[in-house]
Amino acid sequence: MHSLIDLATALSENSSDSVQSGDIQSDRVLAMGRITSVYGIKGWVKIESSTEAKANIFAYQPWYIAGKNGLQSIEVDEYRAHGKAYAGHIKGVDDRDVAQAYCRKDIYIEKRLLPELGDDEVYWHQLEGLKVYSIGVLEGDSGAESNPGGDRTLLGEVSEIMETGANDVLVLKSCLNSIDERERLVPWLDEFLHSIDLGKGEIEVYWDPEF
């Protein structure tokens, strides 16, 4: 079975790792959240976390945000829950106008923090943007393919992974050469999944293109 691993859950197992401050290349980082707006007048900002365990984002600092000369590091030295998001104070920033310059920017962490995965495990972010092809459907309880060796149908590309409680779901959006412009929801279950090739950027599934 191919397991999807949430970034924050995996990182919580490696909390002893630290990130060195300073500039870093953009291909070495992953987006984990976003600084949206200022909060109050003393250098606080509103922070959205895109990880499953929302507060985990504060355990992996410094963060990196886009600056004039590439990515720059920042630290949050105090935070608290604020509705469905957080409010945090940027270290060394005690003025609302200065804090404004950090807003409307994504928050990044280093990829090197990610632990090695097993052969049948992938991170959510690794699937985003992959092309998804239908290679047919399975016939009832027999498990026989209805289109063995037939042509593949491009359903779309993965735009996000949605949690439903029972299982994760791939949200597919249309892309160049996809069968149509519909959005599709494909459950991340072994009965539908045939193969994943991260090198080619492809996922093959058993899925009726009519759905």
Helices and strands as residue ranges (DSSP letters): E 3-5, H 7-12, G 26-28, E 29-39, E 44-49, G 54-59, E 63-67, E 70-74, E 76-82, E 85-90, H 96-100, E 105-110, G 111-113, E 121-123, H 124-127, E 131-134, E 138-139, G 140-142, E 144-145, E 153-163, E 168-173, E 184-187, E 193-197, E 202-205
